[in-house]
Amino acid sequence: MAMNSEVASIVHSVVLNAHQRDCRRDLSAQFFRVFREKGWEPSSTLYFRDSRKNTPHFTKNGVLAMFSWRHYEKIGSEILKFQKEYALGSIKAGVYICMTKSLAEYIKSQQPKTEKPRSFNDSINLERAQAYLEEVSSIITIPLAVMGLVPPTDEQEM
């Protein structure tokens, strides 16, 4: 999928501020900004009933990209959004961006010690997304790439 490299460049341009109390909100704002700068359009067709809690979605050239830090129980509805748009012919492929378990642990370790650290244990992560997709592989027909954000190393930001 050619769009994977563009999405990967977007992912690499985002800088994690793990010391920030609500770094998920900061990551979302950065992703929103960078997707828009790269010519991706926010998708308004994917919203379900509770629009204030929907995950941001972007489309470009028939590819739907979505990033999510939501509770893992929402993973089914997140993946079904891709499948629905694919079945309707609105998109040709999807890219799902979430954190990895190692990033969740890293963020938790970087939170200020004076505050109760935010838990990411119940967030959607790459490992959970892969396990879910294995379970539903016979019914999910969309070509879907899943990208997991990893903690920064000494040489990189994220």
C-alpha positions in Angstrom: 0.0 0.0 0.0 1.7 3.2 -1.2 -0.1 5.3 1.3 1.6 3.4 4.2 4.8 5.4 3.6 2.9 8.7 3.7 1.1 7.6 6.9 4.5 6.4 8.4 6.0 9.9 7.7 3.0 11.5 9.5 3.5 9.1 12.4 7.2 10.0 12.6 6.6 13.7 12.5 4.5 13.6 15.7 6.5 14.3 18.9 5.4 12.6 22.1 5.4 14.7 25.2 5.0 11.9 27.8 5.4 14.2 30.7 2.2 16.0 29.8 -0.8 14.9 31.9 -3.0 14.2 28.9 -0.5 13.3 26.3 -3.3 11.4 24.3 -5.1 14.7 23.6 -1.8 16.3 22.6 -1.0 13.4 20.2 -4.5 13.6 18.7 -4.1 17.3 18.1 -0.7 16.8 16.5 -2.1 14.0 14.2 -5.0 16.1 13.3 -2.7 19.0 12.3 -0.2 16.9 10.3 -2.9 14.9 8.5 -4.5 18.2 7.4 -1.1 19.6 6.3 -0.5 16.6 4.2 -3.8 17.0 2.3 -5.9 14.4 4.1 -9.5 15.4 4.6 -11.4 14.8 7.9 -14.2 12.3 7.3 -17.6 13.2 8.6 -19.4 10.1 7.3 -18.2 7.8 10.0 -19.8 9.3 13.1 -22.1 7.2 15.1 -24.5 8.4 17.8 -22.1 9.8 20.4 -20.2 12.2 18.1 -18.2 13.8 20.9 -16.3 10.6 21.6 -15.6 9.6 18.0 -12.1 8.9 16.8 -10.7 11.2 14.2 -10.7 9.8 10.7 -9.0 11.1 7.6 -9.3 10.1 3.9 -7.1 10.6 0.9 -7.1 8.8 -2.5 -9.5 6.1 -1.3 -7.6 5.4 2.0 -9.1 5.9 5.4 -6.7 6.6 8.2 -7.8 6.5 11.9 -5.9 6.9 15.1 -7.3 5.8 18.4 -6.4 5.7 22.1 -9.9 4.6 23.2 -10.8 1.8 25.6 -10.1 -1.6 24.1 -13.7 -2.6 24.3 -14.3 -0.1 21.4 -12.0 -1.9 19.0 -14.8 -3.8 17.3 -16.7 -0.7 16.4 -13.5 1.0 15.3 -12.6 -1.8 12.9 -16.2 -2.1 11.7 -16.1 1.6 10.6 -13.4 0.6 8.1 -15.4 -2.4 6.9 -18.6 -0.4 6.5 -16.9 2.2 4.3 -15.1 -0.5 2.3 -18.4 -2.3 1.7 -20.1 0.9 0.6 -17.3 1.5 -1.9 -16.2 4.7 -0.2 -12.6 3.5 0.4 -10.2 1.0 -1.0 -8.0 0.4 2.1 -7.4 1.5 5.7 -4.7 2.4 8.1 -5.3 2.1 11.8 -2.9 3.8 14.2 -2.7 3.0 17.9 -0.2 2.7 20.6 1.8 -0.4 21.6 1.9 -1.9 25.1 5.5 -0.7 25.4 4.4 2.9 24.6 1.7 2.7 27.2 4.3 1.6 29.8 6.7 4.3 28.7 4.1 7.1 29.1 3.1 5.8 32.5 6.7 5.8 33.6 7.2 9.4 32.4 4.2 10.9 34.2 4.9 13.3 37.0 5.4 11.5 40.3 3.4 14.1 42.2 0.2 13.1 40.3 -1.6 9.9 40.0 -0.3 8.5 36.7 -2.9 8.0 33.9 -3.4 4.4 33.1 -3.2 3.2 29.5 -3.6 -0.5 30.4 -7.1 -0.5 29.0 -6.4 1.4 25.8 -6.5 0.0 22.3 -3.0 -1.1 21.4 -1.3 -2.8 18.5 -1.2 -6.2 20.2 -5.0 -6.1 21.0 -5.8 -4.9 17.5 -3.8 -7.7 15.9 -5.5 -10.3 18.2 -8.9 -8.9 17.3 -8.2 -8.9 13.6 -7.1 -12.6 13.8 -10.5 -13.5 15.4 -12.5 -11.7 12.8 -10.3 -12.3 9.7 -13.0 -14.3 8.0 -15.5 -11.3 8.0 -13.2 -8.3 7.7 -12.3 -8.0 4.0 -10.8 -4.6 3.8 -7.1 -4.3 3.2 -6.1 -2.9 6.5 -2.6 -1.9 7.8 -2.3 -1.5 11.6 0.5 0.7 12.9 1.6 0.8 16.5 3.4 3.8 18.0 6.5 2.8 20.0 8.4 4.7 22.7 11.1 7.0 21.6 14.7 5.8 21.7 17.7 7.9 22.4 18.1 8.5 18.6 14.5 9.4 17.8 11.6 11.3 19.1 8.8 8.8 18.2 
